[in-house]
Structures are given as C-alpha cells and as structure tokens.
Amino acid sequence: MTAPAVFWNFEMAWQMFFCSCLGVLSLSILDNLKDGESIVEIVNSGAVKFGTMVSNPWYLWDLPSFMLLGVFGGILGAFFVSGNHFFGKLRKRFLTNKPKKVIETTLIVAITATIIFFAPAYMSN
C-alpha cells in the first residue's frame, strides 16, 4: 500500500483478495462443468493466465529499453491520473442528482459493451 492511496485500508485489500479468489474458484468450477469433469477436483485449468513463460535471457544492452518502457509507463500513468482527476471534478460539478448518475452509468455500460462486442470482429481482420 502506498501513501497516496489513503482511501485503501488492509480490510478492503483482504476483501478484494477474497472476492478474487472466489471469482477464480467459481470460474474453475464452471469450466469443469462445461468440460463435463467433476467439480470436486479443482486443478490448474489455466483460468488465470499470465502468458507463456519462455526462458529467454536478457542482456545488459536490453536494460535501456526496459528503462524507456518504464518511463513511458510512468508518463501514461500520470496522464491517466490527471485525466481521472479532471473527469472526477466534472462529475462532481455536473452529476448532482441520481437520475443523471444512472444515465451516466447506463451510457458507460452501453459504450463498453458495444466496444467489447465488436472488438473481436474488428481485431480478426
């Protein structure tokens, strides 16, 4: 936990960890049911994948590219934080009653669902 994240506490972190564990367990059980396997035997079904691990060594001349990647990641993170701060101020100013908040949430969900629905077709071409 970092100091700027003052709204986080350890109870919330444990709750999120517990909910994540339950989500992975539920996904594993549903995956076993889909494949016709026993739900009692939970194995590593690959529900959470972090990519294929290949043992390619990195060399000293790779270090500057790693540092550049870290700098760009930090800059993108700073832009995200400032944008989030800006939109938070806008939301606080303009979304003053409950119907506006419901409309905003509905629009965000509709836009996100539309993008997720059409993304596979767009990416496959």
N, C-alpha and C positions, 0 to 999 in steps of 0.2 A: 504494500500500500504506500503510495507516495503522498507527500504532504499536500499538494494542491487538491487532491481528491478528498476534501473534508467531509463530503456527504456520504462517503463509504465508511462502513464500520465492519468489524470482523463478523458480526452476526449476519449481516447481509451477504458477505462473501461466502460464509458457510451455507446459507440458504440457497444461493445461486449454485454452489458446487453440488449440493444435494439434489436440486432440481435438474441439473445437467446429468448427474448420474442416473436419476430416474428416467430421464429422456432417452439416454443411451440404452438403458435396460429395456425400456418399452420398445424401442426401435429394434433391438436384438430379438425380443420375443415375437414381434410382428414379422420380422424377417424369417424366423424359424417357422412360424405358422404358414407363411407364404410358400416356403420351400417344402412344407409337409414334414418337417422334422419335429422332434419332441421339444416342448417349451421348457422342460426341466433341465435339459442340457444346454447351458449357455456357453458358447465358445466364442473365440475371437472371430466374428463374422466380417470384420472389416467395416463396421458401421461408421467408425470414425477413422478416416484415413489422412495421414499426413504426407502422402506421396511415397514413391518408391525410393528406398534408400540404396544408393549406389556408392560404393566406396571409391570415389574419385578423390585423390588427394589434391589439396590446393597448395599453391606455391607462393613464395614471398611476393612475386610480381603481381599476384592476384589481389593483394591487400589494398592497393589504391582504388581498385574498382569496388571492393567491399565498402571502403570508406565513402566513396562517392555515392553508392547506393544508400548508405546510412544518412548522408547529408540530404539527399533528395527525399528520403522517407521522412526525415525531420521537418523539412520545408513543407511537404504535403500535409503532414500532421498539424503544423502551425496554421496553414490555410484552413484546414478542416475546423480547428478550434475557433479561429476567428470568425469563420462563416457560421458556425453553430452559435457563437455568442451574438452575432448580428441578427440571425433569424430568431433567436430567443427574445431579443429586445422587440423585434417586430411582432412576434406572437403575443408578448405581454401587452403591447400597445393596442393591437387591433382585435385580438380574440378575447373579448371581455365577457361574453356570455356563453352559456352552454350550447345553444344551437350552432354558433359559429365554430366552436371546438369540435362538435360532432361532424359538421360539414368538412372541416379541415381534415379530420381523421379519415372520413369516408373518401375524400379525394386522394389522399396519400395512399390509402389501401388500394383504390382502383388503379391509380397510376402504377404502383409497384406490381400489382397482379398482372396488369396488361404487359408490362415490360418482361416479367418473368415468363408469361405465357408465350410471347412472341420471340423471346431471345433464342431458344433452340433452333427455330426455323431460320432466323437471321444468321446465326453462327454456323449452321451447317452448309451454307452456300459458299 
